[in-house]
Amino acid sequence: LFRVLGVNPTENMSVKRYILNLLLLNGLMAVVVLVILLNQASLPLNPNGAPNIAIDQAFNTAVSFITNTNWQSYAGEIQLSYLSQMACITFLMFTSAATGLAAGVAFIRGFASRDKRPGFRQISGMGNFYFDFVRSITRVLIPLALIVSLILVAQGVPQTLSGPLTHKTVEGVNETLYRGPVASLESIKHLGTNGGGFYAQNSAFPYENPTAVTNVVEIVSMLLLPISLIYAFGVLVGNTREAWVLIGALVVIFVVMLSIGLAAESSNQA
């Protein structure tokens, strides 16, 4: 990949160059996604007959998902084609998470390069954005997403390019069941701490989260990389005790908020 991109992974970038390359690459991806959303009706993989997205909503969606904000102002199952779900939404869920990991690691290197305390590792430079970005996707996000996707599929989450199904209910009413490449989107949605979903109701919809097992897997997926990044901070600076202090503080906050939530929910007898 580095040879194809013409990237020297050992090259150290300055802070300015690191940020500039981060912004330029993400800006380019946002433009590509915007073009697909504006023309999805005439592009392949559109079995649900989704129309083109209005330019203001397409711009909002591209910017929102490229920045990992993931504000979903559309009903994905009827307003997006399968191509848009994969090449726009799922794609940006990978790249925005990878961009966040790269920026996080660069931020940690900034600390490590300035910390001269005894026992701490000394790091010089911010690293290489493309090196961090590519490795985040290939070494972390894709392998984990593959594992989570297979678990979700085994639990009944759809993963298909076949179109919607229409059937007659016991009341004699025709009903349409929307499906598609759901599991692949769901896995990175949670691993990358993204919002949005294949369906308008997100993980409250049974096709995204059908069982207790998928619920636990999705919650653990959301926690996995943020906690790991904190531990990586300790590894990179050469002092894991500092990482455990940070993790311990977060666990205390989590337990307090969880206790409040459990108390509030359990008081509702319904």
C-alpha positions, 0 to 999 in steps of 0.5 A: 500500500505504501509503495502504491501511495508513494509514501515513505513510512519512515519519514517523520512529518512536522506538526504542520505537515501532519495536520495538512495531510490529514485535512487534505485526505479527508477533504478528498474523501468527503468530495467523493462521498458527496458525488456518490450521494448526489448520483446514487439513483443512477449508480449500481447496487440500488435494489430499493430504488433510493433517489438521489440525495438533496445537495444540502442533506448530502453535504451534511451527511458527508461532513458529519460522517467524515468528522466522526460526528455521524448525525443521521438526518435520513432513513438509511433503509429507504433513502440510501442505496447499498452502494451509498451504505457501503462506499459512503457510510461504512467507508467513512466509518473506517476512515474517520476512526482511523483518522482519530486513531492517527491523531490520537497517536500523534498527540501522544507522541507530542507528549512523549517527545516533551516529557523528560522525566526519568523512566519515560520513553523519549520519542522524537517527531510526530510520525507519518500520518499515512503510516498511522492511517493505513496501519490503523485500518489494516492492523486494527479496524478491518481485523476487528470488524471482520470478527464482529461482523461474523458474530453479528451474522451468526446472530441473525443480522442481515448481510446481503446484496439482495433487495427488500422482501415483500410478504403478507402478514397474518392480518393480510397486509403486505409488508416490506422487509428492508435488508442489505449489507447491515452487519459490515456497517454495524461492526465498524459503527461500534468499533469506530465509536461512530453514530448513525446506522443502516436503519433509521432507528439505529441499534434499537432496530432488531435487524441491527441488534437482534439478541442479547449477545449482539447487544453485549458485543456492540457495547464492548465494541464501543469500549474496546478501542477508546480504552485500548488507546489510553493503555497505548498512551502508557506504552508509548511514553514507557510508563503504563502506570499512568495509563492505569491511573487514567483507566481507573478514573474512567472506571470510577466515573463509569460505575457511578453513572451506571449505578445512577442509570440502573437505579433510575431504570429499575424504579420504573416497574413497567 
